[in-house]
Amino acid sequence: MAAHPVSPLAPKSYPELPAISGVRFATAEAGIKYKNRTDVLLMAFDEGTTVAGVLTRSKCSSAAVELCRENLVGGVARGLVVNSGNSNAFTGMKGRESVRYITRVAAEALGCAPSEVFIAQTGVIGELIDASKFDGVLDETATRMNTLPWIEPAKAIMTTDTFPKLSGAVLEIDGVEVRINGIAKGSGMIAPDMATMLSFVVTDMPIAAPVLQALLARHNQTSFNSITVDSDTSTSDTLLAFATGQARVEPIQSLEDPRAEIFGQALSDVLFELAIHVVRDGEGATKQVSVHVEGATSDESAFRIAKAIADSPLVKTAIAGEDANWGRVVMAVGKAGEPADRDRLSIRFGDLTVARNGERAAGYDEAATSAYMKGEELELTVSLGLGEGKATVYTCDLTHGYITINGDYRS
Amino acid sequence: MAAHPVSPLAPKSYPELPAISGVRFATAEAGIKYKNRTDVLLMAFDEGTTVAGVLTRSKCSSAAVELCRENLVGGVARGLVVNSGNSNAFTGMKGRESVRYITRVAAEALGCAPSEVFIAQTGVIGELIDASKFDGVLDETATRMNTLPWIEPAKAIMTTDTFPKLSGAVLEIDGVEVRINGIAKGSGMIAPDMATMLSFVVTDMPIAAPVLQALLARHNQTSFNSITVDSDTSTSDTLLAFATGQARVEPIQSLEDPRAEIFGQALSDVLFELAIHVVRDGEGATKQVSVHVEGATSDESAFRIAKAIADSPLVKTAIAGEDANWGRVVMAVGKAGEPADRDRLSIRFGDLTVARNGERAAGYDEAATSAYMKGEELELTVSLGLGEGKATVYTCDLTHGYITINGDYRS
């Protein structure tokens, strides 16, 4: 994949995430697809680490996803191995054997059981990975493990990403400082209704696997499941959360524990920030767009309408052209197939109402709207006037950059 | 809308459709959006003309669509008025009044009842049309009605289309020649699951309105409802069929009449050719792609998978790049949410099998596949190996041209 210019929406700086007790990591060059490029991440977790995960709902999920699904049942983790360059997806029985082989090599390097090792792979689909490339590499990597800096694993998992994605939260629980660090990768093949891309979150909070799983699934809904770049969903989407449990507080054993709510909110913040980073690194993106739908008959209905708007190529190209083309928004509302009454429908860009009750708004200010559309972060709100349902989906615009990245093989 | 280069997939010539007894037409310049541009089509049907229609399922359908829905109940037609430049969609109560006004003006010009006049409008959404622009214009147009040439109405209804779309069939029923002529417009905001764009078909076959309606709905499924350019669906999609009944044969009164099948097949051919013209004029299209799905658990399931593939921006950009990227096809199969077993899945481009039983096919010929992808008309076949269900969806590639047409307002 050729190098592409860094997204204009990239952050100006990256957070220096703190070490988290109970996790160490190192990266390596295994030459999976390219030479002289970091393409492997190995993480080691101390004994007692619980794990939760949300995986792609694709009917053609990758071998790595299937293995994670299997190992999540145990609820404990000692290792994570991630590679870029080859997703090993759609590689049949041989693909399944290869991920088993790689996790066995990792388990030996880390001194744990293969069922305690998780794996994620990203890159080309349909080519069997050469599992022997991990021979020796993981052993050697395991001798160099460290707790810092977190930008290193964030960089190691990048593919078409133009910037590394990190987010962290520090919160106090029972007077003790608890940490949550997260990294993510993804910029194309990104759509809601799935776990979307790769993301790994580590905390030192002691928390039972089923509680972590419940919180992760809940907050995934409003973060990774609420973004779309191109409506396409990967076969390898993986979100894993690891809790080393080394913070010296009583473990959270149940969702009824009031601390679950507090911890969940911090987890949610980290997931949300990572998800927004993914949108802002959307292939070819020049604008970040929040699509709010309110007044729908239910939250689910609002979500489907927001997704129809955020997925619409015509809406996204209009935004690229800085055109407040609310006619295309109406079109997308109409095609969602959800209850909508044209004559109650209102549309705002930012605070500027462009349509009210099914007609161009009286006092619509074209100059102000045009000025607003030049911004880098846009808010688009559709009020249906039918009920209390609401939802937000986050997306980016659709530009020549997307076509260049995904279609210009001949150039 | 700026003029765009004619699609490279435009036909080399246009059919010279014959006159159809019982229908006359003329076009006019009403200055609806631009000066000096034909933007109105008026058609007049002789007494005894039956009518059927398939209209957008958009929840925000236009005023013209709503009026057609109302008038279709009567089953008879004397007039059709079509304008480009303004779709009059999302214009509330005033929009409804304006289409009533326009059909009244048309009815006076043609000497019939307003309930016998059908209307279709295409162009910008959300701006109330100035109905007074039709005053005098339709009266005058009605004095110039003719039976030929059919390319004239085909041109009058174009918007971002780069070529006019016509198709005709002549068949023999009971030893008598029966004619079917069709025209269509559309190149963006095109997706299945709706009637899609504007299309008008006229025949001299005497056929009862309910029978015509049943045949139109059935054959719309495998033509206009099986194409997609950009997955976006218009608020104004309209397909109307008019039967003047002037061919000297006994009328078809029931679907049980064996001639219904014969007539339906010819109608189907006309609808299909028009639908393919729309795909070939897809905004920015450089390739026409037929996506076949076979071996699905049902035809409906096959259709949803084919549509997921045909709608996928990643598949469409890969095709633009002449890359037989079957990994992206697998991704699209996976995201459709329909039953699919990776290990039974096979994928062919043309006759070239690239993947078989969940893996790259033994004997995959990269050079031959690359050569095939340079073609202008491509066939992509996915075999699921699960059942007997099959479907085909027709689409085009996704290129810089699409972005330029829909997003480059600033240029």
Interface residues (C-beta under 8 A of the other chain):
Chain A: T56 R57 S58 K59 C60 S61 S87 A89 F90 T91 G92 M93 K94 V124 I125 G126 E127 L128 G188 M189 A191 D193 M194 D230 S231 D232 T233 S234 T235 D311 S312 P313 L314 T317 A318 A320 G321 E322 D323 W326 G327 R328 V330 M331 A332 V333 G334 K335 A336 G337 E338 P339 A340 R342 D343 L345 A355 N357 G358 E359 R360 D397 L398 T399 H400 Y402 I403 T404 N406 G407 D408 Y409 R410
Chain B: T56 R57 S58 K59 C60 S61 A89 F90 T91 G92 M93 K94 V124 I125 G126 E127 L128 G188 M189 A191 D193 M194 D230 S231 D232 T233 S234 T235 D311 S312 P313 L314 T317 A318 A320 G321 E322 D323 W326 G327 R328 V330 M331 A332 V333 G334 K335 A336 G337 E338 P339 A340 R342 D343 L345 A355 N357 G358 E359 R360 D397 L398 T399 H400 Y402 I403 T404 N406 G407 D408 Y409 R410
